[in-house]
Amino acid sequence: MYDARGKSSDQSGLFFGILIIAVVGLAFFGVLMMPQKSDAANIAAAETNQSNVELLAALDDHSTQKYVATLNRLSPRSAQRLEKDVSRAIKNGANKDELADLVMQSVTTELISNSQHLARADVKHLDALLNLSESGLRTMSRSNSKWCKGAHYERLIGSSPQAMQYMVQENFGYGSPAYDWGIQFNTVMLEAIADSKANPQTYGKITSADERRLQRLAMTLVSNPEIMKLAAIQGGNKAAAQQAIRGLNFCSLAVTGIDAVQGLPKDTRGRLWAEGFRQMDNGELEKAMSQMNAF
């Protein structure tokens, strides 16, 4: 977690203080509950040009249909690979959850091979991801979802990153709000990759003005009650961490971080977006997330 008492020149600390909170909202707690629209699903199915017919017959929800249509349009090779994997899985008796897992994984190759392009994607794609997650988080808060309650995560204290990953994955079964959100997230990422290649943006590095904005933002964030609880977890013993986590509202925590990032000027958001993918290429984001998992 970013230490507001640190030096202003510490770009890495400033950046990751904000980025980690955003990642929490985007990649872990931002489960979106969207109504299904059969008309839109039919349109998406038509756009696939008869590719992945078996898959679309088995998984006929709107988000999967739109994602497969996008994959066919923007990455035919990955779509063909998915079609072969699905055909093989169906012959082996795969159920809907197993097919859904193949769909979720099909974007991996694209993300890995195009991370350098994503650093030059329009910041509007970051905004779309933030809006997607914030909408889901607010829906979860209204429904008193278990995903918002700190007690739901107590069993993860001291767990390995692999155990945490499995806990998340087991909630991404087909038809779940988490699966629907994940597929929509992947669709936005595919669009971002395509847009970055067609219309590459140049953002430059984090500026001194950005640092000052992030400092002010960080000071605001650390005064938030939920973030103060999260900060108190670090460095404590297991019993203290359990007590602190039990009282956390993770949805409120994530929304606070997302709102803060949304409030930054567009140019600053663009440089943060680009810097995030540069850090990913350097392995720094993985290190930061590992530190989060260490409490």
Protein Blocks (a to p, Z undefined) as FASTA:
>chain_A
ZZfkbcfklmmlmmmmmmmmmmmmmmmmmccdddddfklmmmmmmmnnopaklmmmmmmc
fklmmmmmmmmmmmmmlmmmmmmmmmmmmmnopafklmmmmmmmmmmmmmmmmmmmmmmg
cfklmmmmmmmmmmmmmmmmmnopaklpmklmmmmgopafklmmmmmmmmmcghiaklmm
mmmmmmmmmmmmmmmmmmccdebjadfklmmmmmmmmmmmmmpmklmmmmmmgopafklm
mmmmmmpcfklmmmmmmmmmmmpcfklmmmmmmmmmmmmmnommmmmmmmmmmZZ
